[in-house]
Amino acid sequence: MAEPAGLRAPRYGDDQSADVLLHVRPSEGAPSVPLLLHSWVLRKSEFFEARLSERWASPSATSPESDRCFKPLEITLDTCADAETYIRCIRLLYAANPVKDTTFNDVQDAVGILQVAAEILFHDCVGACMRYLEAVRWSAEDESVIRSCVASLQLQVSPELAFRLCSLASLPDNCSPADLMGDVLDELLTQARNTGDARALDLTTSVLLANAQATSSPAFAAVIEIALHKELQTNWDRLKTQLKGNLFYVSHQVN
């Protein structure tokens, strides 16, 4: 969300200009951690955008009050098992620039922040977590944590992260490596076709070249052949549609 015109961006901890009091409660009945925050910063999160819109629209929030009687809006986040991670993610809302994937200390740290960012719909932070997890080295334990997080949150992971999660040991019993490779390749080809994303193009090329060797798995080769055939057919259909549209336009102009 853009900074309001004429206002200097507040800093985290600037209590004097805060207009929201957020209570982060680790569990029901436990004491909460109070945070004085700024509404326009919190609106970078869709969750807080909705909560704040509801509160500002209420009669109590819009009734006239003198400045000295002004009270910040209060919001409570209950059952925040790791209050420190919630607070850290909320602090990232105050970043002057989009959250960088270099923000995180390790895989566990990125996964913890990802869980909170996904919960409060802080999409910029979710993307940064994904980019970090795509690039960093994993241990077997790290991969298990990432997979569990993605499954529990039902997140749509990036094609790059999905490709890295293609490990034989963690595949469901009813899903073969070739099936998973096909799903990932379809997603990569779709993203490369529709957006021209450079990372998707590079990763697609790497996957195709890696499986073009004589020693490559026949099952993978078959999956790739099917995926490329489908992609060719899709592009051919799109080309025919465009040509028909152009011919109709030319014919209409001539007539």
N, C-alpha and C positions, 0 to 999 in steps of 0.2 A: 504494500500500500504506500502511496506517495506521501511524503512529508507535507503537512498542511502549510499552505503559503504563508510566509512571513514568520514562521516559527522555527526555532533552532531545535534540532533533534535532541530529545532528552536522553540522558544517560541512565543506565541501570543504577538504581540506588539514589536517584534524584528525587527524594521524598517530597520536596517542596512543591513540585509541579505535578505530582502523581494524582490521578483521578480514579484509580481502581485499586481496591484492596483485595488481593487474591490470597485465599487460605489454602495451603497445600497440606492435606491431612494424610499421614501415612496409612492409617487404618481407622475403622469406625471406633469412636470413643477416645482415640489418641489425640494429644494436643496438636494443633495445626501450626504450620510455619507461615506467618503472615508476610506478604510481600506487597509493597506499595509500587504500583506500576502505572503505565500510561496507556490509555485506551487505543490511541491510533497505532501504537506499536503492536499491541496485542491483536489488532485486526489483521495482521499478516497471517494469522492462523484462522482458518475458516470456522473452527470450533468457537473461538473467542469472538469472532465476528458475529456469529449467531447469538451467543449469550449476551453480548453487549447490546445488540440491536433490540433484544427482548427487554432488557433492563431500561435502556434509554426511553423506550416507548411507553413504559409504565407511568401512571399518573404521579407516583411518588418521585420518579426521577425527573419529571418535567415541571413539577410545581416550583414556583419562584421561591428562592431562598437568598438570604444575604450571603456575601462571600465568607463572612466569619462563621456562618452556620453550615457552610458547604461540607458535605460528607462524601467521600468517594464511594462509588458503587462497590458492593461486596460480592465476590464469587468464591465458591468453595469447590476445590477438587478433592473428592473423597477417595479413599483406598489407593493412594499413591504409594505403592510398596517401597519404592526407592525415591524418597523425597528429594535427595540430592541430585539425581538424574533429571527429575522434573524441573528443578530450579535451573539446572545447567541448560536444558533445552530452552526454557523460557528466556534465559539470558541471551541465547543466540538470536532471539527475535530482535534484539537491539543492535545486531551487527549492521554497520553502515552499508556494507556491500553484501551481495548474496553469500550465503554460508559456503565456505570452501571445504573440499574433501580433506584438506590438511588439518582440519580442526580437531580430529579425533586422535586419541592416544594409541589405541589398538582395536582389535576386532570386537572384544567385549564392550569396550566403550562405545563404539559405533553402533552396535546392536542395541545397547541400552538407550541411546539417544534416538535411534530409529523407532523403537517401540513407542516412546513418548511423542515424537514428531508425527507418527502415523495416527496416534490417538487424538491429538489436537489439530490434525489436518494442516500441519505446517509443511507444505509441499516442497518448498525450497530446501528445507533441512532433510526431508526424506530423500530428495534427489542427491544431496551431498553425501548422505550415508551410503546410498547405492553406489555412487562413483568410488567411494573409498573401498567398499567391499569388493568391487570389481577388480581393483588393482593390487590390494595388499596380499601378502602371502598368508596362507591358512595352515593351521594344524588340523588333524582329524577332529579334534574337539571343537575347534572354531567352526568347522563346516557343519557339525551337528547343531551348534548353537544358532548359526545363521539359518539353517533349514527349518529348525523349530520355530524361530521367530517369524520367518516368512509365512509358514503354514498357519501359525496361530493368528496372525494379523490378516491373512488372506490377501497379501499384497500382490500386485501385478509387478513382478520384478523386471528389471531391464534385460534385454536379450543377452548382454554380456554376462550379467550375473547368473542368468538361467543357464548359460553355456557352462560356466564354471561349476555349477551345482550338478552337472551330469556325472555323478560318480557311481560306479557299479555297486558299491557297498550299501548305498543309501536309497537305491531305487525301490519303489513298491513292488510287491511280488507280481502284480499283474501288468507291470510296465517294463518293457525291455529297453536297453540302452539305445537301440536303433529307433524305437518309437520316440523316445525323448529327444534324440538327435533330430528327428524329423520335425517335431514341434518347435524346437529352438530355431532350426534352419528356416522354417516357414515364417516365424516371427521376424527373423533377421531380414529375409528377403522382402517381406511386407514393409518393414520400416525403411529399408534402403530404397524401395520403389516409391513410397509415398512421401518421404521426407528428404531423401538424398543425404541422410545423416552420414558423415564421414566415418564415424566409429562403426556403424552398422555395416558400411561397405567394406571397411578394412577387415572386420571380424568375419564377414561372409566369405571374403576372398581367402582368408587364412584357413577357415574350415574346409573350403572346397579344395585348396591346394594340399592340405594335410591328408585328405582322403582320396587324392588322385594318384597315390603311389601304388606300385604293383603289390606291395605287402598289405595294403589297406583291407579292412574287413569287407567281405562281399555284402554283408547285410547293410553296412553303412553306405556302400557304393550304390546299392539298390534304392535306399532311402533318398540319397542325394539326387539320383536320376529322376525319381518321381517328383521331388520338390522342384527341380529345375524344369521339368516338363510342365508342371502346373504353373510355374512362374512365366514360362514362355507363352502358354495358352492365355494367361491373364493379360499379359502385355499385348498379345496379338488381338484379343478381343477389344482392349482399350484403343488400340490403333485403328481398328475397323470402325469403331464408334466415332472416333475423331474424324476419320476420312469421310464417313457418311455425313457428319455435321458440316464439314467444309464443302463437300459437293452440293449439299442442299443450299448452303449460303451462296455459293457461286451461281447455281441455277436460278435462285431467287433474284439475285442481282441482275443476271442476264435478261430474265423475263421482265 
